[in-house]
Amino acid sequence: NSNSNSNSNSNSNSNSNSGSNRIDNLGHFLTESDCEAIIHLYLKYGDQLANYLDGDFSFVLYDSIEDRIVVARDPVGVTTLYIGRSSIDNSIWIASELKALKDDCDQLIEFPPGHIFLSDFDSLLQQFQSNNNNNNNIFFNIDLNNQILNSGSFNFIRYYNPIWWNDNIDTILNNHNNHNNHDTLNENLVSLKTNPINEESIEFNNILSDIRYHLKQSVIKRMMSDVPFGVLLSGGLDSSLIAAIAVEYATEQKLSTVNTFSIGLKGKKSPDLLAAREVATHLKTIHHEFTFTIEEGIDAVKDVIWHLESYDVITLRTATPMYLLSRKIKSLGIKMVLSGEGSDELFGGYLYFFNAPNSNQFHQETVRRVKELHNFDCLRANKSSMAWGLEVRVPFLDKQFIDFALSIDSNLRCPIKGKRMEKSILRKAFDFQPEFIPNSILWRQKEQFSDGVGYSWAEGLKQFADQYITDELFEQRFNLFNFDTPDTKEAFLYRSLFTELYNQPFNSVSIKHWLPDWGVTKDPSGRFQNVHQQSPKI
């Protein structure tokens, strides 16, 4: 896992497209940094190096021999990366946070996940100069559905091209039927429209076995660490499975006892604290519980907005407890944690998925959610934890696991009111004796983190906003914010704080909002969906 700046220096002849002529000059690693792997891969594979990276990364590499820059970001955007331009001197700036660019750039964009950016350095600056002379305000015109994105000497190439990227099921099936040389796990792609799988069949049991295998491999891969680490444990299905796999592997390898961490409202009934305590007892982890008051959370909101660089309501509700928890974890000397982000997007875990019109649209929505993770859960997990220097690793977002999960027949993943619980196939994969995790947790209904810490948390934020933002001020919202106008006082509060912290260029960076696609309520929180606390335990 790396955010890195790598400088490739070599005196040998080279090929700008492959770099393969220069690999022999390194031969072996000179440092213990994982970032050095980027240089070796570039020298061996050139422009294709990102395809050989397996992990979460964003980097800038300058090739001093070819006088070119190479920039890349991991497949789904677990890490963050941005590009800015200053019209004053035509300089370009690249950073993992927008705030690093805000005083120097008047044009900003997010670097698209799963892309690599290649450019000859001189022609890049010439292109900026040309744009400036022509009063051309277009910085980059990025269409994430295109494979290659060009603007003069700018060359964005989408290197991550899994079969599911096109969310049309007919196209997926045609690709699967017509091609035999796909990436890992495509052999598991089953027909999404024909030959439905019986849940009593050997084929279904094989899918459950594959889920267990690939998730365990993903967790084990991320346990490679030379720093103290633990697991974020909310007591929900996803984090509990991650914790259980980590404990199982640690026991097998005779590693130290796993630390787990949870947070909830002080003096309030926190569903997550109670559930996490049950899981920790079952797994025999070293468990750490932390609490916060509504007042402490509200006091932290402005800092959270500063670190997240977002004013999305759901993201901020969720990020604030995680921000407070990360500070506590780092104070204990823990530098890395495993977390359960990504499962709800892959397996349709959000309660609004019960309202999917059919399995085809269910699949399309899961694909959309995975594509947008960089705007929400990945952004929140990365920035709220890295504010304190705590690294979060997310096993569910392993490339191989993503490709496998989205290859599973959507009819098997889709929840059905009164018949099949959300994420039922994931639950069944770990439903065996002795209990891998407690059955009460294995079949616990989905709680969004902002609700699980305590239902009073979201209500407290809304009440504070209602008191802090007067009716007269709220009526001016269309004049104050003529685009992306907030429609609640809570949203108005966050937008006001964001505007106070950041200057005008940030208005050009689109802030996304987490909203359910079906069963929309005025409050997008999961507990306001009509199936909350009504899913069957089957």
Secondary structure, DSSP 8 states (H G I E B T S, - for coil): -EEEEEEE---S---TTT-GGGGGGT-S-SSS-TTHHHHHHHHHHGGGGGGG--S-EEEEEEETTTTEEEEEE-TT-SS--EEEE-TTT--EEEESSGGGTTTT-SEEEE--TTEEEEEEHHHHHHHHHHHHHTT--------TTSSEEEETTEEEEE----GGGS--HHHHHHHHHH-S--STTGGG---SSSS---TTSHHHHHHHHHHHHHHHHHHHHHT--SS-EEEE--SSHHHHHHHHHHHHHHHHTT----EEEEEEETTS--HHHHHHHHHHHHHT-EEEEEEE-HHHHHHHHHHHHHHHT---HHHHHHHHHHHHHHHHHHHTT--EEE--TTHHHHHT-SGGGGG-SSHHHHHHHHHHHHHTGGGTHHHHHHHHHHTTT-EEE-GGG-HHHHHHHTTS-HHHHS-BTTTB-TTHHHHHHT--TTTSS-HHHHT-----HHHHT-HHHHHHHHHHHHHHS-HHHHTTHHHH-SSS--SSHHHHHHHHHHHHHS-GGGGGS-------SSS--SS--GGGSTTTTT----
